[in-house]
Amino acid sequence: MDTDYDVVVAGAGHNSLISAAYLTQAGLRCLVLEARPVIGGDTATEELTLPGFWHDTCSTAHNLIQASPTLRDNELDLGSYGLEYIRPDPVIHVPFPDGTSITMWQDLEETVAEFARFSASDGDAYRGMMKEYEGIKGVFGAARYTPVGFGPSLDERLAERPDGGRWLRRNRESAWNIIEREFEDEHTRTFMLWMAMMTMQPPERPGTGTLAFSLAYGRQTESWVIPRGGSGALPVALVRLIEEGGGTVLAGRKVSGLILENGRCVGVETDTGERFRAARAVLSTIHVKHLVEMAPADSWDEEFRIGVETWRAGISMMASHYATTAPPIYSTSGAGPTAVAAGLPTSTERMLRVGHDFLHRRLDLEDPPLLVLCPTVADPGRAPEGEHTLKVIGMQPYELPEGPEHWDQIRDEVAAGDLDHLRRFAPNLTPETILASNIKSPLDLERTNAHNWHGSCHGGDQDPAQSGPLRPVPGWAQHRLPIPGIYQTGSTTHPGASVSGGPGRNAAWVLLTDLGYDFAAVCRSAN
């Protein structure tokens, strides 16, 4: 193909599109190639069940990206391209088997009152944690949205503060260490464990301590943020920006190889034999496990290859999508409105088993912890009038004793069990309310999007060995790769998973710097 593009981008997930948007804003022409027939990667929205029912294929909440300079400072002016966010109230409803519940409301004191029904001291503890994280959030945000080596590390930033030692320790503790210490009641502890696990990291693992603060804080201050029209509204807005700037986004183009000349990457090849060359650089969001297969082994640095070989997947999920005639009505919510999001964690003991079950390939169907999402409660345009989309997410291991292929035999049985468990709390979801379904096991999630390697929709584990300067591989955390001319973004890179836009923004910063651009000036150009 004609090489009139400056940068060729492999993958059209939200991170690679964010990178391409910054590159476009700098005046570079980008060609984005997406393997799937739809753009967005794990931020796609599709008609998975029936016509007119628009389901979020993977992600629904866009909480982390609200703190990104991309949105916070309006660096890309995405509102001009149709992106609009909804902040539902209530935020999340968590029912318990004993008939009680905790509801998070946008008003902090209303949430504190929910905690205080179980323990006055727990209400005070929650308020105190939210206030304390308010004072430190900028430090964590600056480290998250700065490429490794382009500024002080998180530890260096914390060390400059009077309270830095406290946070250094918290950051190395487990979320459970902190929750057990701060809260006394089983219900409030279970609620906080559930919130701390929203990025699919086992809350009993060292290195998750800050999540006990940050994930609850993000939802308390921003709500369970959803884009109007579906998760796919974010990539759609980014594509509009890219195309307005002279770029092109092509779906149904699966990149299968890198074009190397004199040891440098100068383009990519698709599985149909098409070749796309780049004048300045190639940017990849292909999972690192697959990327290393796209060039001869001796093209990669040996330490890089070893790092990729030892890369581990994170906790895997299964998602059941339903078209329904009604939203879930929780028997524990009284006369209050239905929340877009609900958590079914059951107990602290059950939540603390999730990570153990994953590590030991144990399929535990007893009281399965679930995340239940019904975005049409706040965004009714995603379904025909009076009807709804419902997503039920469970946390089960991709690897089974019988092998991951066994999921094809048990997928429907596991989904039925999850739905039956949900009906204990939302009995109105009778079989008559279900119009259609689409079930995605951890194996199906990998088949749908190759970036969901081993069913991990968060790019891979985010323990201390696969975070910060060690993500994806020690020595290669700056989005540059051993092969000159190609850069890496996506959730396998710093700062990691979820809809944060961090990997995309950071990769653009590095790439533009290497090409001689002033990234700060590029960010200001939209304002």
Beta strands, then each sheet from edge to edge (+ up, - down):
strand 1: 7-10
strand 2: 30-33
strand 3: 45-46
strand 4: 55-56
strand 5: 85-86
strand 6: 92-95
strand 7: 101-104
strand 8: 226-227
strand 9: 248-250
strand 10: 255-261
strand 11: 264-270
strand 12: 275-277
strand 13: 281-284
strand 14: 317-324
strand 15: 341-344
strand 16: 370-373
strand 17: 388-395
strand 18: 434-440
strand 19: 486-488
sheet 1: 9+ 2+ 1+ 13+ 19+
sheet 2: 3+ 4-
sheet 3: 5+ 8-
sheet 4: 7+ 6- 15- 16+ 17- 14+ 18-
sheet 5: 10+ 11- 12+
end
